[in-house]
Amino acid sequence: MKKVLLAALAAVGVVVAGKKLQESKAEQALWAEATDKLPKN
């Protein structure tokens, strides 16, 4: 029973870590877009 619980907790951890990584990438992309230098005309 402990092994099943441990596996479930590990799976939840992977899902949470994946979501945080995705949010972090989205935030970085937003900042990159916001801070891009304007092209010289």
CHARMM-style PDB file with segment names, atoms N, HN, CA, C and O in Angstrom:
ATOM      1  N   MET     1       0.822  -1.195   0.000  1.00  0.00      PROA
ATOM      2  CA  MET     1       0.000   0.000   0.000  1.00  0.00      PROA
ATOM      3  C   MET     1       0.868   1.262   0.000  1.00  0.00      PROA
ATOM      4  O   MET     1       0.534   2.254  -0.648  1.00  0.00      PROA
ATOM      5  N   LYS     2       1.975   1.215   0.726  1.00  0.00      PROA
ATOM      6  HN  LYS     2       2.246   0.409   1.252  1.00  0.00      PROA
ATOM      7  CA  LYS     2       2.863   2.373   0.788  1.00  0.00      PROA
ATOM      8  C   LYS     2       3.467   2.673  -0.582  1.00  0.00      PROA
ATOM      9  O   LYS     2       3.672   3.833  -0.938  1.00  0.00      PROA
ATOM     10  N   LYS     3       3.751   1.619  -1.345  1.00  0.00      PROA
ATOM     11  HN  LYS     3       3.585   0.677  -1.056  1.00  0.00      PROA
ATOM     12  CA  LYS     3       4.339   1.813  -2.677  1.00  0.00      PROA
ATOM     13  C   LYS     3       3.356   2.516  -3.606  1.00  0.00      PROA
ATOM     14  O   LYS     3       3.756   3.368  -4.399  1.00  0.00      PROA
ATOM     15  N   VAL     4       2.088   2.173  -3.516  1.00  0.00      PROA
ATOM     16  HN  VAL     4       1.763   1.481  -2.871  1.00  0.00      PROA
ATOM     17  CA  VAL     4       1.063   2.801  -4.349  1.00  0.00      PROA
ATOM     18  C   VAL     4       0.928   4.277  -3.978  1.00  0.00      PROA
ATOM     19  O   VAL     4       0.840   5.134  -4.857  1.00  0.00      PROA
ATOM     20  N   LEU     5       0.911   4.567  -2.700  1.00  0.00      PROA
ATOM     21  HN  LEU     5       0.982   3.871  -1.986  1.00  0.00      PROA
ATOM     22  CA  LEU     5       0.815   5.947  -2.239  1.00  0.00      PROA
ATOM     23  C   LEU     5       2.033   6.746  -2.673  1.00  0.00      PROA
ATOM     24  O   LEU     5       1.900   7.890  -3.109  1.00  0.00      PROA
ATOM     25  N   LEU     6       3.207   6.162  -2.559  1.00  0.00      PROA
ATOM     26  HN  LEU     6       3.314   5.233  -2.205  1.00  0.00      PROA
ATOM     27  CA  LEU     6       4.433   6.828  -2.986  1.00  0.00      PROA
ATOM     28  C   LEU     6       4.416   7.092  -4.487  1.00  0.00      PROA
ATOM     29  O   LEU     6       4.827   8.164  -4.931  1.00  0.00      PROA
ATOM     30  N   ALA     7       3.952   6.136  -5.264  1.00  0.00      PROA
ATOM     31  HN  ALA     7       3.618   5.265  -4.904  1.00  0.00      PROA
ATOM     32  CA  ALA     7       3.871   6.318  -6.712  1.00  0.00      PROA
ATOM     33  C   ALA     7       2.867   7.420  -7.068  1.00  0.00      PROA
ATOM     34  O   ALA     7       3.110   8.208  -7.982  1.00  0.00      PROA
ATOM     35  N   ALA     8       1.757   7.475  -6.360  1.00  0.00      PROA
ATOM     36  HN  ALA     8       1.559   6.835  -5.618  1.00  0.00      PROA
ATOM     37  CA  ALA     8       0.754   8.518  -6.603  1.00  0.00      PROA
ATOM     38  C   ALA     8       1.318   9.891  -6.254  1.00  0.00      PROA
ATOM     39  O   ALA     8       1.103  10.848  -6.998  1.00  0.00      PROA
ATOM     40  N   LEU     9       2.026  10.003  -5.153  1.00  0.00      PROA
ATOM     41  HN  LEU     9       2.200   9.226  -4.549  1.00  0.00      PROA
ATOM     42  CA  LEU     9       2.630  11.270  -4.769  1.00  0.00      PROA
ATOM     43  C   LEU     9       3.688  11.698  -5.783  1.00  0.00      PROA
ATOM     44  O   LEU     9       3.802  12.882  -6.100  1.00  0.00      PROA
ATOM     45  N   ALA    10       4.453  10.749  -6.286  1.00  0.00      PROA
ATOM     46  HN  ALA    10       4.360   9.787  -6.029  1.00  0.00      PROA
ATOM     47  CA  ALA    10       5.457  11.058  -7.294  1.00  0.00      PROA
ATOM     48  C   ALA    10       4.788  11.557  -8.578  1.00  0.00      PROA
ATOM     49  O   ALA    10       5.281  12.494  -9.206  1.00  0.00      PROA
ATOM     50  N   ALA    11       3.695  10.952  -8.962  1.00  0.00      PROA
ATOM     51  HN  ALA    11       3.295  10.191  -8.451  1.00  0.00      PROA
ATOM     52  CA  ALA    11       2.981  11.373 -10.168  1.00  0.00      PROA
ATOM     53  C   ALA    11       2.427  12.784 -10.002  1.00  0.00      PROA
ATOM     54  O   ALA    11       2.496  13.591 -10.929  1.00  0.00      PROA
ATOM     55  N   VAL    12       1.888  13.081  -8.844  1.00  0.00      PROA
ATOM     56  HN  VAL    12       1.832  12.426  -8.091  1.00  0.00      PROA
ATOM     57  CA  VAL    12       1.378  14.423  -8.581  1.00  0.00      PROA
ATOM     58  C   VAL    12       2.532  15.418  -8.627  1.00  0.00      PROA
ATOM     59  O   VAL    12       2.381  16.514  -9.166  1.00  0.00      PROA
ATOM     60  N   GLY    13       3.658  15.057  -8.077  1.00  0.00      PROA
ATOM     61  HN  GLY    13       3.781  14.167  -7.639  1.00  0.00      PROA
ATOM     62  CA  GLY    13       4.835  15.927  -8.108  1.00  0.00      PROA
ATOM     63  C   GLY    13       5.287  16.226  -9.517  1.00  0.00      PROA
ATOM     64  O   GLY    13       5.653  17.361  -9.823  1.00  0.00      PROA
ATOM     65  N   VAL    14       5.267  15.230 -10.379  1.00  0.00      PROA
ATOM     66  HN  VAL    14       4.970  14.308 -10.131  1.00  0.00      PROA
ATOM     67  CA  VAL    14       5.661  15.421 -11.774  1.00  0.00      PROA
ATOM     68  C   VAL    14       4.691  16.368 -12.471  1.00  0.00      PROA
ATOM     69  O   VAL    14       5.117  17.239 -13.230  1.00  0.00      PROA
ATOM     70  N   VAL    15       3.413  16.213 -12.229  1.00  0.00      PROA
ATOM     71  HN  VAL    15       3.067  15.505 -11.613  1.00  0.00      PROA
ATOM     72  CA  VAL    15       2.409  17.083 -12.852  1.00  0.00      PROA
ATOM     73  C   VAL    15       2.587  18.525 -12.384  1.00  0.00      PROA
ATOM     74  O   VAL    15       2.544  19.450 -13.195  1.00  0.00      PROA
ATOM     75  N   VAL    16       2.784  18.718 -11.094  1.00  0.00      PROA
ATOM     76  HN  VAL    16       2.819  17.966 -10.435  1.00  0.00      PROA
ATOM     77  CA  VAL    16       2.966  20.065 -10.554  1.00  0.00      PROA
ATOM     78  C   VAL    16       4.237  20.692 -11.105  1.00  0.00      PROA
ATOM     79  O   VAL    16       4.233  21.863 -11.483  1.00  0.00      PROA
ATOM     80  N   ALA    17       5.315  19.935 -11.154  1.00  0.00      PROA
ATOM     81  HN  ALA    17       5.318  18.984 -10.846  1.00  0.00      PROA
ATOM     82  CA  ALA    17       6.579  20.454 -11.688  1.00  0.00      PROA
ATOM     83  C   ALA    17       6.425  20.818 -13.164  1.00  0.00      PROA
ATOM     84  O   ALA    17       6.961  21.833 -13.608  1.00  0.00      PROA
ATOM     85  N   GLY    18       5.712  20.013 -13.913  1.00  0.00      PROA
ATOM     86  HN  GLY    18       5.277  19.188 -13.552  1.00  0.00      PROA
ATOM     87  CA  GLY    18       5.485  20.299 -15.326  1.00  0.00      PROA
ATOM     88  C   GLY    18       4.698  21.586 -15.526  1.00  0.00      PROA
ATOM     89  O   GLY    18       5.011  22.380 -16.413  1.00  0.00      PROA
ATOM     90  N   LYS    19       3.687  21.790 -14.709  1.00  0.00      PROA
ATOM     91  HN  LYS    19       3.433  21.146 -13.988  1.00  0.00      PROA
ATOM     92  CA  LYS    19       2.890  23.017 -14.812  1.00  0.00      PROA
ATOM     93  C   LYS    19       3.726  24.237 -14.462  1.00  0.00      PROA
ATOM     94  O   LYS    19       3.628  25.270 -15.124  1.00  0.00      PROA
ATOM     95  N   LYS    20       4.548  24.124 -13.426  1.00  0.00      PROA
ATOM     96  HN  LYS    20       4.628  23.285 -12.888  1.00  0.00      PROA
ATOM     97  CA  LYS    20       5.402  25.249 -13.026  1.00  0.00      PROA
ATOM     98  C   LYS    20       6.396  25.573 -14.131  1.00  0.00      PROA
ATOM     99  O   LYS    20       6.654  26.743 -14.410  1.00  0.00      PROA
ATOM    100  N   LEU    21       6.955  24.548 -14.758  1.00  0.00      PROA
ATOM    101  HN  LEU    21       6.746  23.597 -14.531  1.00  0.00      PROA
ATOM    102  CA  LEU    21       7.902  24.765 -15.851  1.00  0.00      PROA
ATOM    103  C   LEU    21       7.216  25.452 -17.020  1.00  0.00      PROA
ATOM    104  O   LEU    21       7.784  26.363 -17.623  1.00  0.00      PROA
ATOM    105  N   GLN    22       6.013  25.029 -17.344  1.00  0.00      PROA
ATOM    106  HN  GLN    22       5.552  24.289 -16.854  1.00  0.00      PROA
ATOM    107  CA  GLN    22       5.262  25.636 -18.440  1.00  0.00      PROA
ATOM    108  C   GLN    22       4.930  27.100 -18.134  1.00  0.00      PROA
ATOM    109  O   GLN    22       5.037  27.959 -19.009  1.00  0.00      PROA
ATOM    110  N   GLU    23       4.531  27.377 -16.898  1.00  0.00      PROA
ATOM    111  HN  GLU    23       4.444  26.679 -16.188  1.00  0.00      PROA
ATOM    112  CA  GLU    23       4.235  28.753 -16.498  1.00  0.00      PROA
ATOM    113  C   GLU    23       5.490  29.613 -16.571  1.00  0.00      PROA
ATOM    114  O   GLU    23       5.440  30.770 -16.989  1.00  0.00      PROA
ATOM    115  N   SER    24       6.605  29.040 -16.163  1.00  0.00      PROA
ATOM    116  HN  SER    24       6.646  28.100 -15.824  1.00  0.00      PROA
ATOM    117  CA  SER    24       7.866  29.781 -16.181  1.00  0.00      PROA
ATOM    118  C   SER    24       8.260  30.126 -17.613  1.00  0.00      PROA
ATOM    119  O   SER    24       8.704  31.242 -17.881  1.00  0.00      PROA
ATOM    120  N   LYS    25       8.102  29.183 -18.527  1.00  0.00      PROA
ATOM    121  HN  LYS    25       7.741  28.276 -18.308  1.00  0.00      PROA
ATOM    122  CA  LYS    25       8.429  29.438 -19.931  1.00  0.00      PROA
ATOM    123  C   LYS    25       7.517  30.514 -20.515  1.00  0.00      PROA
ATOM    124  O   LYS    25       7.969  31.367 -21.278  1.00  0.00      PROA
ATOM    125  N   ALA    26       6.245  30.476 -20.160  1.00  0.00      PROA
ATOM    126  HN  ALA    26       5.878  29.784 -19.540  1.00  0.00      PROA
ATOM    127  CA  ALA    26       5.305  31.477 -20.655  1.00  0.00      PROA
ATOM    128  C   ALA    26       5.673  32.856 -20.112  1.00  0.00      PROA
ATOM    129  O   ALA    26       5.608  33.847 -20.840  1.00  0.00      PROA
ATOM    130  N   GLU    27       6.055  32.924 -18.853  1.00  0.00      PROA
ATOM    131  HN  GLU    27       6.108  32.119 -18.262  1.00  0.00      PROA
ATOM    132  CA  GLU    27       6.449  34.197 -18.244  1.00  0.00      PROA
ATOM    133  C   GLU    27       7.708  34.739 -18.916  1.00  0.00      PROA
ATOM    134  O   GLU    27       7.805  35.936 -19.186  1.00  0.00      PROA
ATOM    135  N   GLN    28       8.675  33.851 -19.187  1.00  0.00      PROA
ATOM    136  HN  GLN    28       8.595  32.879 -18.968  1.00  0.00      PROA
ATOM    137  CA  GLN    28       9.902  34.283 -19.855  1.00  0.00      PROA
ATOM    138  C   GLN    28       9.603  34.805 -21.254  1.00  0.00      PROA
ATOM    139  O   GLN    28      10.176  35.809 -21.677  1.00  0.00      PROA
ATOM    140  N   ALA    29       8.722  34.140 -21.966  1.00  0.00      PROA
ATOM    141  HN  ALA    29       8.256  33.324 -21.622  1.00  0.00      PROA
ATOM    142  CA  ALA    29       8.364  34.582 -23.315  1.00  0.00      PROA
ATOM    143  C   ALA    29       7.678  35.945 -23.268  1.00  0.00      PROA
ATOM    144  O   ALA    29       7.927  36.798 -24.120  1.00  0.00      PROA
ATOM    145  N   LEU    30       6.822  36.148 -22.281  1.00  0.00      PROA
ATOM    146  HN  LEU    30       6.619  35.455 -21.589  1.00  0.00      PROA
ATOM    147  CA  LEU    30       6.132  37.421 -22.134  1.00  0.00      PROA
ATOM    148  C   LEU    30       7.137  38.540 -21.846  1.00  0.00      PROA
ATOM    149  O   LEU    30       7.061  39.613 -22.445  1.00  0.00      PROA
ATOM    150  N   TRP    31       8.071  38.294 -20.937  1.00  0.00      PROA
ATOM    151  HN  TRP    31       8.133  37.423 -20.450  1.00  0.00      PROA
ATOM    152  CA  TRP    31       9.076  39.310 -20.617  1.00  0.00      PROA
ATOM    153  C   TRP    31       9.975  39.574 -21.816  1.00  0.00      PROA
ATOM    154  O   TRP    31      10.339  40.723 -22.069  1.00  0.00      PROA
ATOM    155  N   ALA    32      10.336  38.545 -22.550  1.00  0.00      PROA
ATOM    156  HN  ALA    32      10.040  37.612 -22.344  1.00  0.00      PROA
ATOM    157  CA  ALA    32      11.173  38.725 -23.724  1.00  0.00      PROA
ATOM    158  C   ALA    32      10.467  39.610 -24.758  1.00  0.00      PROA
ATOM    159  O   ALA    32      11.083  40.478 -25.375  1.00  0.00      PROA
ATOM    160  N   GLU    33       9.171  39.371 -24.931  1.00  0.00      PROA
ATOM    161  HN  GLU    33       8.671  38.666 -24.430  1.00  0.00      PROA
ATOM    162  CA  GLU    33       8.398  40.172 -25.872  1.00  0.00      PROA
ATOM    163  C   GLU    33       8.279  41.625 -25.392  1.00  0.00      PROA
ATOM    164  O   GLU    33       8.375  42.564 -26.182  1.00  0.00      PROA
ATOM    165  N   ALA    34       8.071  41.783 -24.095  1.00  0.00      PROA
ATOM    166  HN  ALA    34       7.992  41.020 -23.453  1.00  0.00      PROA
ATOM    167  CA  ALA    34       7.875  43.118 -23.535  1.00  0.00      PROA
ATOM    168  C   ALA    34       9.168  43.943 -23.534  1.00  0.00      PROA
ATOM    169  O   ALA    34       9.125  45.172 -23.601  1.00  0.00      PROA
ATOM    170  N   THR    35      10.292  43.277 -23.460  1.00  0.00      PROA
ATOM    171  HN  THR    35      10.328  42.279 -23.405  1.00  0.00      PROA
ATOM    172  CA  THR    35      11.559  43.996 -23.333  1.00  0.00      PROA
ATOM    173  C   THR    35      12.383  43.959 -24.619  1.00  0.00      PROA
ATOM    174  O   THR    35      13.526  44.416 -24.624  1.00  0.00      PROA
ATOM    175  N   ASP    36      11.834  43.430 -25.700  1.00  0.00      PROA
ATOM    176  HN  ASP    36      10.905  43.058 -25.697  1.00  0.00      PROA
ATOM    177  CA  ASP    36      12.556  43.431 -26.973  1.00  0.00      PROA
ATOM    178  C   ASP    36      12.839  44.853 -27.416  1.00  0.00      PROA
ATOM    179  O   ASP    36      12.013  45.751 -27.259  1.00  0.00      PROA
ATOM    180  N   LYS    37      14.014  45.033 -27.967  1.00  0.00      PROA
ATOM    181  HN  LYS    37      14.686  44.303 -28.095  1.00  0.00      PROA
ATOM    182  CA  LYS    37      14.338  46.363 -28.498  1.00  0.00      PROA
ATOM    183  C   LYS    37      13.566  46.583 -29.786  1.00  0.00      PROA
ATOM    184  O   LYS    37      13.361  45.658 -30.573  1.00  0.00      PROA
ATOM    185  N   LEU    38      13.144  47.813 -29.986  1.00  0.00      PROA
ATOM    186  HN  LEU    38      13.311  48.563 -29.346  1.00  0.00      PROA
ATOM    187  CA  LEU    38      12.408  48.127 -31.197  1.00  0.00      PROA
ATOM    188  C   LEU    38      13.378  48.168 -32.381  1.00  0.00      PROA
ATOM    189  O   LEU    38      14.519  48.605 -32.235  1.00  0.00      PROA
ATOM    190  N   PRO    39      12.923  47.713 -33.551  1.00  0.00      PROA
ATOM    191  CA  PRO    39      13.809  47.759 -34.714  1.00  0.00      PROA
ATOM    192  C   PRO    39      14.080  49.210 -35.118  1.00  0.00      PROA
ATOM    193  O   PRO    39      13.210  50.075 -35.019  1.00  0.00      PROA
ATOM    194  N   LYS    40      15.290  49.445 -35.566  1.00  0.00      PROA
ATOM    195  HN  LYS    40      15.997  48.742 -35.646  1.00  0.00      PROA
ATOM    196  CA  LYS    40      15.655  50.784 -36.000  1.00  0.00      PROA
ATOM    197  C   LYS    40      15.109  51.025 -37.387  1.00  0.00      PROA
ATOM    198  O   LYS    40      15.293  50.204 -38.286  1.00  0.00      PROA
ATOM    199  N   ASN    41      14.430  52.161 -37.568  1.00  0.00      PROA
ATOM    200  HN  ASN    41      14.281  52.828 -36.838  1.00  0.00      PROA
ATOM    201  CA  ASN    41      13.840  52.499 -38.874  1.00  0.00      PROA
ATOM    202  C   ASN    41      14.741  53.422 -39.635  1.00  0.00      PROA
ATOM    203  OT1 ASN    41      14.416  53.817 -40.755  1.00  0.00      PROA
TER     204      ASN     41
END
